[in-house]
């Protein structure tokens, strides 16, 4: 067994450019989502409207996911990512214009709301391509032995951007308002587009270019189903995220329960990402591949506990700590899941497997947002969050009892093989 190198992936210049591009892109995207959440709730004062934001994104993301994976496996990855970013810039520009008082002064609230939902819907369509493209591009930038380390740094970069994006979004809403905050988002997206072109075009490794769509999709689904480590990790995380979607209700907690305003909202929104980011930095030095199944179950159980504590808290600092530790546990889960995907997915199938991942886990964030909005409307905000955390605990306990083989999952042998 070779010594673990925590900087293995960072020794490749293009990977550093990739991380910079991804940081700016995710920073802009997370900022935009927070600003829009704030704007929509300010317009409606209805928790269900926050749920609809998630629903508008999940419908296209979920319905297009498998097809997007097929396209990603058939196309050159750098140019496809550039095309996605260019399209995202149009969404950012549209949201900026929708908050321009001179343009919408004669529009009704519902008209503005419908246009916002339409752009979010288009963003969901794009998101179905972003995940598989980025996942596939990483494998073309670094050698196979550095895959786990690259996955950790890429996820850490994503978390860092998710930390700063919401916090700065809350600050900017307070200082310069929604309109100019969205202008900054548009500028950042254009900067990320510049950096993506600093990465060279990559070869297409799929030997079956032109393969019929249905045949291609069938192979991808069959591979995930047969690879129980992938299937188990994705299913467990999907259900946990689905029922633990308290993050979507943060505008309500910030405005009506904790009464901390936009700056407090930014802190609350950033707290989980801070926890996850710190965890991921630690795992770059201390790999968590041994007993991965038990660690994944324990981390998601801890996530459920944190969500329940957050729901019951009426004290700001306790709420922040609960969200922080929910991020710590979620960070462990994310690193294990990404390591499983990178180690057990063949190069020619990365787009399709990443698409299935987005269906299981990525889209469950938005579906969880919708579930939280609906349950908050029916049960009340606090009860909805506690209910979600409780369902997460039940899911973990059930999985541990029903799938004993998953408890025994260990990735040490896979890591040693790729380092050899």
N, C-alpha and C positions, 0 to 999 in steps of 0.2 A: 504494500500500500504506500503510495507516494504522499508526501507532506501536503497538507491543504494550503493553497495559495489564495488568500482572500482578495488579491488584486489581479487574478489571472485574466479576466475579461478586459480589465482596464488597460492592459498592456497592448491593446490593439487600437490604433488611432481612430479608425472608422467607428468603432464601438463607442468611443468618447463623443464623437460627433452625433451619433445616434442618441446617446443619453441626453445631450444638450437639446436636440430637436424634440425628443419626447417630453423632457421637462417643460419646455415652453408650451408645447401643444396641450399637455394635460393641465398645466397651470391655467391656461386660457379657458379650456373646456370646463374645469371645475369652478373657476371664477364666474363664468357665464351661467352655469347651472344655479349657483347660489343667488346671483343677482335676479335671475328670472323667478326663482322660488319666492324671493322677497317681493318682487313686483306683483306677481300673481296673487299672493295672499293679501298684499296691501290693497289690490283692486277689489277682491271678492270677500275677504274675511271669512272664507269658507274652507274648512280642512279638506273637503272633497275635491276642491280645485287643485290642491297639491297632489292628491292621488291621481288626478287626470294628467298631470305632467308626466308621471311615470307611465301611465297607460299609453299616452301618445307616443312615447319613445319605444315601449316594448312591442307594440303591435308590428311595426316594420322590422325592428331588430330581430324579433323572434321568427317572423314569417320569412325573412330573407336570409337567415343565418346559414343554413345548409347550402343554399345556392351561392352565397358569397364565398364560402369555403371552397367550393368547386372552382369558382373564378380565380381565387387567389392561387390555387395549385396549378392553374393553367397559364397564369400571366407572370410577367417580370415584376418583382416585388417593389423595387425602388420607385418606378414610375407610377405604379398603382397607388402607392402611399401618397405620392405627390398629388395625384388626381383627387384623392379623398380629402387632403388638406385644402386644396383649392376650392372644393365644393363646400367644405366647412366654413371657409372664409365668407361665402355668400350668405350662409345662415347668420353668422355674426354681424355682417353688414345689415341684414334684414332686421335683426333684433335691435340694433342701434337705431335704425330709422323708425321702428315702431315705438320708441320711447322719446322721439323728437316732438316736443310740444307743438311746433309749428305745422307739422305734418298731420298729427292725429287730433288736433284741437276740435274738429267737428265730428270725430268718430265716437261711437258709443263704447262703453266699457266692454260689452260683449264682443263687439267687432274687433277691438284690440286683442282681447283674450283669444278669439278664434284664430287670428293670424299668428299669435305666439304659439298656440298649440300646433298649428300647421308647420311652423319652422322646427319645432321640437320633433314632430313626426318625421320630417326630412332628415333631422339629425339622427334619429333612430335608424333610418335606412343606411346612413353613412357608417354608423357605429358597427353595423353587422360586418362591414369590410375592414374597419380599423384593427380590431382585435386579431383576426387571422393574418392580416398582412404584417403587422408588427411582430407577432409570434414567429412567423416564417422568416422574416428578414433577419432576426437575431441569429438564427441558425446558419445564415449565409455570411455573417460578419465575423463570427468567432469559430474556432475549431470545436469539434465535438467534446473534447475533454474539458472545455471551459463552459459548456452549456449550463450546468447548475449554477456556477458563479455568475454567469451573464444573466440568468433568470433572477437571481437575488438582487443584483445591482439595478436591473431594469425595473423590477418591482419596487425597489427602494426609491428610485428616481420618481416613479409614479406616485409613491406615497409622499415624498418631499413636496412635489407639486401640489398634491392634494392637501397638504398641511398649509402651505402658503397661500394657495388660491382662495379657499374660503375665508381665511383670516383677513387677507388683504381685500377681498370682496366686501366683507362687512365694514371694514374701515373706509373703503372708497364710497360705499353707499352713503355713509355718514358725512364724508368730506366733500365729495364732488357729485353725488347723486347717481341714480341708476343709469341715466343716459350716457354720461361720459365714462362711467365704468365699462359699459359695453363698447364704447369707442376704443378703449385700451385693449379689450379682448380682441377686437378685429385686427388691431396693429400687431399684437403678439402672434396671431395666427399667420399673418403674412411673414413674420420673422421666421417662424418654424418652417414655412414653405421654402425659404431661402436655404436653411440648413439641410433640408432633406436632399437638395441637389448637390451637397458636398459629399454625399455617399455615392459610390460608383454603382452602375447598373450590375445586377447579379444574374447568374445563369439560372435557367429554369430546370430544376432537377427531376421534374415529373416525366417519366419515360412514356406516358400515355397522353400526350397532347391531343386534344380533339376527341377524347373519350366521351361517349354519350353521358349527358348530365345525370340521368337516373341511375345508370350503372355506377358512375363515380360516387354519387351520394350514398348509394346502397353499401358500397365498400367502406366508406367512412363510418357510417353508423354501425356496420357489422364489426369493424375493428374496435370501436369504443366498447361495444357490448361484450365482445370476447375478452377484452383486457380489463379484468375485474378490478385491478388497482385504480385505473382511471375511472371506471364506472362508479365504484364505491365512493371515491373522493368527491366526484362531481355531484352525485346525488345527495350526499350528506351536506355538502356546502350549500347546494341550491336550497334545500328545505330550511336550513338555518338562516340563510340570508332572506328568504321569502318571509319567514315569520318574525325575523329580527329587524325589520325595516323601519325602526324608530327614527332614523335620520331624516326621513321625509317629513316628519312632524316637528322638526326643530323650530321652524318659524313660529309655530303655535306656542311651544315652550318658551321661546325667547320673548315673544310679544305679550302673551297672556298669562303664563304660569310663573316663570321666573322673573319676567319684566326687566330684562337686561338690555333691550334695544339692539340695534344692528351690530354694535361692536361685540356685545356679549354673544350674539348669534354667530358671528365669525369665529369666536373662541370655541363655542360649543361644536360648531361644524368641523373645526380643525382638530379638536382633541382626539378623535379616533385615529386620524391619519398620523398625528404625532406619535401615538403609541405604536402603531403599525410600523412606522418608519424606523423608530429606535430598535424594535424587534428585528427588523430585516438587516440593519447594520450589524447587530450582534450575530445573526445567523451567518453572515459572510465570514466571520471568524470562527464561529462554533457551529458547524453543520448539525442539522437535526434529523439526519437520515435514519439513524438507528431507532428502532421501535416507532417508526413514522406513524403507523396506524393508531397506536395508543395515544401518541402526542396529538394527532389530529382530532381524535374523539375528545380528549381532555381540553384542548383549546376551544373547541366549539361549545362544550359544556360551560366553560368559563365565560364565553361570549354571552350565552343565555343569561347567566347570573348577572352580568354587568348591565344588560338591557333591563332586567327587572329592577335593579337598584336605581337606574336612571329614571325609569317610569315612576317610581315611588318617591323620588327626591323632590323637595321643594326648596332646597338650598343650592345656590349656584355652584359653589366649589365642589360639593358632593356630586352634582350632575356632571361637572367637567371631569372629575376623577373616574366616574363610572364609564364615561365615554372614552377616556384615555385607555383604560384597561380593556375595554371592548376592542379597541384598536390593537393592543398588545396581543390579545388572543387571536384576533382576526389575522394579524401579521404572520403568526405561526402557521395558521391554516393556509394562507396564501402561498407561503414559501414551499410548504410540503406539496401542495397541489401543483404548483408550477414546476417543481422538480420532477414529480411523477410524469407530467406531460412531456417535458423536454427529454427525459431519459427513455421513455417507452414509446415515443411516436417516430415512425420512419419519416425521412426528409420529404418524400413525395406525397405524404398525407398530412402534413402539418396544417395546411389551410383548413381542411375538413375537420380535423380533430379540434383545432382551435375554435371553429364555428360551433361544434357541439358543446364545447366548453362555454362559449358565450350564451348558448341557449340554456344550459344548465345553471350557470352561475351569474354571468353578466346580466342577462335579461331578468333574472330573479330579483335584482336590485330594484328595477322599475316595477316589476310585478309586486314586489314587497312594498314599494311606495304606494301603489294603488290599494293593496290589501290594508295598509296602515291607514290610508285616508278613509276607506270605507268603514273599517272597524272603529275608527275615531268618531265618525259620524254616528254610528249605531250605538257604540258602548260609552263614548267619551274618550278623550285623549289618553289619560293616564291608564285607564282600564285596557285600552287597545295595546299600549306598549307592554304592560305586564303580561297580557295574554300572549303576545308574540314571543316574549322571552320564555314563558312557560312552555309553549309549544316547541321551542328550540331544545329545551332540556329533555322533553319527552322523546323527541326525534333522536337525540344522541343516545339515550338509554336504550331505546328500541333497536337502533343500529348495532350497538355493542352486543346486545343479547342475540339478535337474529343472525348477524354475520361475524362469527368468531374468527373466521379467516382474515377479516379486515383488521381485527385487533392485532394480529400477528404480522401485519405488513411491515417489511424492513427494506430500506433502499440502499443499505451499505454495499451489498454485492454489486448492484448496478453502478454505483459511483466508482467502486474500485475497478470495474471492467473498463469504464470510459477513461479512467486516469492511466490505465496501463498502456 
